[in-house]
Amino acid sequence: MKLIKTVDAEGTVLCHDITQIIKGVTKDAVFRKGHVVTKEDIPVLLSVGKDQLYVWEKEEGMLHENDAAEILCAMCKGEHMERSQAKEGKIELKAACDGLLKVDNKGLKAVNGFGQMMIASRHGNFAVKKGDKLAGTRIIPLVIEETKMEAARAAAMEATGGRPILELKPFVHKKVGIVTTGNEVYYGRIKDTFTPVIEEKLKEFDTEIIDHVTWNDDDKKVTASILDMIGKGADVVVCTGGMSVDPDDKTPLAIKNTGADIVSYGAPVLPGAMFLLAYYHVTEGENPRTVAVMGLPGCVMYAKRTIFDLVLPRVMADDMVTPEDLAALGQGGLCLNCPVCTFPNCGFGKGI
């Protein structure tokens, strides 16, 4: 690649796209990489501010921006993703299905730390729809050392264990059981306004409610119902109410007594601090599986968005949530209760 005066460019081959920007009208390449410049093109090139041009002159050991962008794309692209064509050193990735986006932060930082190249993604651990933009990659200069790109690729692979930086986990059909608890609901003193909220949130995903029961504050009945629903094939069991430390609130005890592994009782998220997550492992029968059991505090009933909205997409994608995952939600775990809720286009749940 060499730099020449535009007035002397007739017959040369452009080594990068030439962009024309007219506010409110267009922002696109007026000439593409590989275009052979004609005499008639020169006034157009001058009109877009190109008094000098880089024209192609292959240099050993150097990569054109579009070739380098292909390497970045390969580092990022996982299954269930679609990509754009390389343009001006940029490639975009989009979701090919509804699912949960996972981002390997170590791999992302490893690449972006090299300089002269970048990967920008949306936040991981959030639901995306088919067609949503996931990430964009770009090479900053017009050409870059091949050895630098190879070093970045090696660093990314080491950081991710050889996996792509981005992963899209498709949502899975789930059979759900709901256990509503509370003396006030069971004895008809107040109307159950909790269950309808859960049903609406489940409608955002591919779910099938196979059972719903209501009990008073009797932990033995709740335990038996959870196990009964699991026996009927439930993949998820949601228990509403009875999650505080009051003596009458027995839902955490009921979940514990099923034999499920408790991930955490409590999470650094407001609203939702009294949330409980457990996994019950079904090992008998022809289809071993892991059932997510959640205890939802009362805030889920009245707050627009809570811890439930952060964990549910992961459960729907069979993405196991660990104690460390929940602990990391502290930064970004404070909902600001905005007058107009824009979740997930806000900072809630977007931490480290």
Buried (B, 14 or more C-beta within 10 A) or exposed (E): BEEBEBEEBEEBEBBBBBBBEEEEEEEEBBBEBEBEBEEEBBEBBEEEEBEEBBBBEEEEEBBBBBBBBBBBBBBBBBEBBBBEEBBBBBBBBBBBBBBBBBBBEBBBBBBEEBEBBBBEBBEBBBBBEEEBEBBBBBBEEBBBBBEBBEEBBEBBBEBBEEBBBBBBBBBBEBBBBBBBBBBBBBEEEEEBEBBEBBBEBBEBBEBEBBBBBBBBBBBEBBBBBBBBBBEEBBBBBBBBBBBBEEEEBBBBEBBBBBEBEBBBBBBBBBBBBBBBBBBBEBEEEEEEBBBBBBBBBBBBBEBEBBBBBBBBBBBBBBBEBEEEBBBBBBEBBBBEEEEEBEBBEBBBBBBE
